[in-house]
Amino acid sequence: MRRLVYLVAVTADGFIARTDGSFDGFLTDGEHIEDLFRRFPETFSAHFRQQPVGLGRTEFGFDTVLMGRRTYEVAAKAGILSPYPHLRQIVFSRSIDGARYEPVQVVAGDAVQFVQRLKQDPGGSIWLCGGSELAGTLLDEIDELVLKVNPVVLGDGLSPFHKAVPAKQMELLSSHMYNNGVALMHYRLPTGR
């Protein structure tokens, strides 16, 4: 069965963005970026990948990316309708017109049922890119959580899981601390309700 991996950047106080959805303050350069390119090259958008960053790997761990509407609209508002053309792109939204955003597959139905079926299909791992509402809805389907913890405190913002979620004990699979203060934390979650 395919794995659903929620890989997301967070602040030291546990927010994925400011309350308005902006994410300034996260470190966008430094030694951690090169390592993340090596580990997860498919998670860098096409716009970023066009820059000379040495991404030569073509076999990815992820072959599908899941996004909530607000996460997708960050790219769409910048005119990037296909932020991850090297992946199957699925956007969960009841308000986006799928015909208008043809490069991506828009799903208006039940996200949990859709992901349960998707995990049964052949293929690689599935990357949950965001956002917090979708992650909260899919919590019981998430197999692994990878946090890119940035050394910044926002004081307020959007949590990785938008709504209150039940407590889950996670198993630490690996961790790595970079000299610039960014930490990469990889956990396994118990799945199911």
Buried (B, 14 or more C-beta within 10 A) or exposed (E): EBBBBBBBBBBEEBBBBBEEBEBEBBBEEEEBBEBBBEBBBBBBBBEBBEEEEEBEEEEBBBBBBBBBBBBBBBBBEEEBBBBBBBBBBBBBBEEBEEEEBEEBBBBEEEBBEBBBEBBEEEEBBBBBBBBBBBBBBBBBBBBBBBBBBBBBEBEEBBBBBBEEBEEEEEEEEEEEEBEEBBBBBBBBBEBEE
